[in-house]
């Protein structure tokens, strides 16, 4: 029985090493992962509306602007996060 548990543990760890997720975790598409990353970048919830997304973007850009010690890459990342989240909103939501 102990050998069986060790083999199962080894298989699970091998699976994690190959796929970078546990076997019981659901698969997440690249688009869904990008949306999750965009929410984390802007610091908004998954229920954020257009106004909240734009306000969070303005706060972030004010912090990472090159004139304030940030980089162009950080501003581009903030812009991409904003655009992605705004594209995901339903058309009727303001």
Kinemage of the C-alpha trace (Angstrom):
@kinemage 1
@onewidth
@group {chain A} dominant
@subgroup {mainchain}
@vectorlist {calphas} color= white
{ca unk a 1} P 0.000 0.000 0.000
{ca unk a 2} L 2.848 2.396 0.807
{ca unk a 3} L 4.506 1.722 -2.548
{ca unk a 4} L 1.221 2.481 -4.289
{ca unk a 5} L 0.922 5.846 -2.500
{ca unk a 6} L 4.517 6.730 -3.345
{ca unk a 7} L 3.924 5.898 -7.017
{ca unk a 8} L 0.732 7.993 -7.080
{ca unk a 9} L 2.552 10.914 -5.426
{ca unk a 10} L 5.379 10.633 -7.956
{ca unk a 11} L 2.923 10.620 -10.862
{ca unk a 12} L 1.120 13.675 -9.487
{ca unk a 13} L 4.393 15.552 -9.002
{ca unk a 14} L 5.521 14.602 -12.504
{ca unk a 15} L 2.198 15.876 -13.875
{ca unk a 16} L 2.709 19.167 -12.023
{ca unk a 17} L 6.261 19.456 -13.311
{ca unk a 18} L 5.140 18.953 -16.921
{ca unk a 19} L 1.888 20.971 -16.994
{ca unk a 20} L 2.559 23.563 -14.230
{ca unk a 21} L -0.780 22.813 -12.585
{ca unk a 22} L -2.165 20.097 -10.361
{ca unk a 23} L -4.296 17.394 -12.023
{ca unk a 24} L -7.398 18.527 -10.135
{ca unk a 25} L -7.088 22.168 -11.197
{ca unk a 26} L -9.269 23.198 -14.131
{ca unk a 27} L -7.629 24.242 -17.370
{ca unk a 28} L -7.625 27.976 -17.969
{ca unk a 29} L -7.408 29.328 -21.494
{ca unk a 30} L -4.764 31.859 -22.425
{ca unk a 31} L -7.455 34.539 -22.797
{ca unk a 32} L -8.861 33.834 -19.333
{ca unk a 33} L -5.367 33.950 -17.851
{ca unk a 34} L -4.703 37.267 -19.585
{ca unk a 35} L -7.912 38.688 -18.120
{ca unk a 36} L -6.939 37.492 -14.638
{ca unk a 37} L -3.511 39.107 -15.039
{ca unk a 38} L -5.092 42.347 -16.274
{ca unk a 39} L -7.380 42.464 -13.219
{ca unk a 40} L -4.393 41.913 -10.940
{ca unk a 41} L -2.384 44.579 -12.745
{ca unk a 42} L -5.118 47.187 -12.337
{ca unk a 43} L -6.238 45.914 -8.956
{ca unk a 44} L -9.918 45.567 -9.824
{ca unk a 45} L -12.415 42.835 -9.085
{ca unk a 46} L -14.007 40.630 -11.697
{ca unk a 47} L -17.213 42.638 -11.254
{ca unk a 48} L -15.587 46.006 -11.985
{ca unk a 49} L -17.490 48.294 -14.309
{ca unk a 50} L -16.158 50.688 -16.933
{ca unk a 51} L -15.768 53.584 -14.493
{ca unk a 52} L -13.803 51.485 -11.978
{ca unk a 53} L -11.498 50.106 -14.664
{ca unk a 54} L -10.723 53.566 -16.041
{ca unk a 55} L -10.147 55.003 -12.554
{ca unk a 56} L -7.810 52.124 -11.641
{ca unk a 57} L -5.929 52.628 -14.924
{ca unk a 58} L -5.466 56.343 -14.231
{ca unk a 59} L -4.142 55.624 -10.727
{ca unk a 60} L -1.712 53.028 -12.032
{ca unk a 61} L -0.444 55.159 -14.907
{ca unk a 62} L 0.083 58.073 -12.513
{ca unk a 63} L 2.376 55.820 -10.457
{ca unk a 64} L 4.316 54.157 -13.300
{ca unk a 65} L 4.626 57.073 -15.723
{ca unk a 66} L 8.198 57.618 -16.949
{ca unk a 67} L 8.143 61.174 -15.548
{ca unk a 68} L 7.619 59.651 -12.106
{ca unk a 69} L 10.293 56.978 -12.283
{ca unk a 70} L 8.369 54.298 -14.154
{ca unk a 71} L 9.019 52.903 -17.600
{ca unk a 72} L 7.293 52.945 -20.955
{ca unk a 73} L 6.795 49.190 -20.658
{ca unk a 74} L 4.819 49.622 -17.439
{ca unk a 75} L 2.574 52.218 -19.070
{ca unk a 76} L 2.030 49.931 -22.062
{ca unk a 77} L 1.168 47.057 -19.733
{ca unk a 78} L -1.373 49.243 -17.911
{ca unk a 79} L -2.884 50.349 -21.227
{ca unk a 80} L -3.120 46.760 -22.468
{ca unk a 81} L -4.780 45.661 -19.211
{ca unk a 82} L -7.316 48.485 -19.481
{ca unk a 83} L -8.089 47.725 -23.118
{ca unk a 84} L -8.510 44.015 -22.491
{ca unk a 85} L -10.860 44.526 -19.549
{ca unk a 86} L -12.908 47.134 -21.380
{ca unk a 87} L -13.230 44.784 -24.366
{ca unk a 88} L -14.566 42.083 -22.050
{ca unk a 89} L -17.385 44.241 -20.697
{ca unk a 90} L -20.852 43.688 -22.132
{ca unk a 91} L -21.923 46.463 -24.519
{ca unk a 92} L -24.829 47.579 -22.308
{ca unk a 93} L -22.659 48.172 -19.222
{ca unk a 94} L -21.532 51.744 -18.593
